[in-house]
Amino acid sequence: CIEIDPSITVTPATVESDAIVTVRVKPNVPVHSWDVWLYYADGRVDSVMLDEVVAEGKLLTEPEYEFSLSVEQFELLEELQQDMTLEFRIVTICGEFRSAQASLTIQQPGEEEDVKLSRNVFRPDRDNRLEIEFKLDTDQNIDFELYDITGSYVTKIHGGEFKTGWNTLAWDGLTANGQKVGSGMYIITVRSSTFKTWKKVMVVR
């Protein structure tokens, strides 16, 4: 095989937590298989998040491949800035393993938010319940509803009275009638007669 290393670029290299980045990978040699892994600064490694992208197998017939990636898919921490690395991994047709890396910096908004999620990617069959933290200025009755990414109503998660200040509600990934919510991007709304906010979450099963 030709001794040329693969390459990967992430554009832009510094983004906010709700951004979309463009990833371009180029093996530079014929490949037998390929993958993209994500390395978090705290030592976590995610080797499966991009499996659906890899499953399309584009690099088996094309010299390079470009795809978009939502930063909201990452399991981010609460730090204002987080550095991570994307690693492009290939096995050549000669059976050799090669890799290349690109860095990505994610900056959280500086202002305090009214609602926070314990994770951006929720795997109900593996994770603990998704915690929804929210801040109220007064005691209020709050409804929690789930919509898909197109804005279509899915289910009511919970409704009830909550106190002034920070509150926490845990969701198990089920609809009101006990059915599992399928994989996909969803919008959780937190709403009362005078208060409304929302957060996106990726559900993965």
Disulfide bonds with the S-S distance in Angstrom:
Cys1-Cys94 1.86
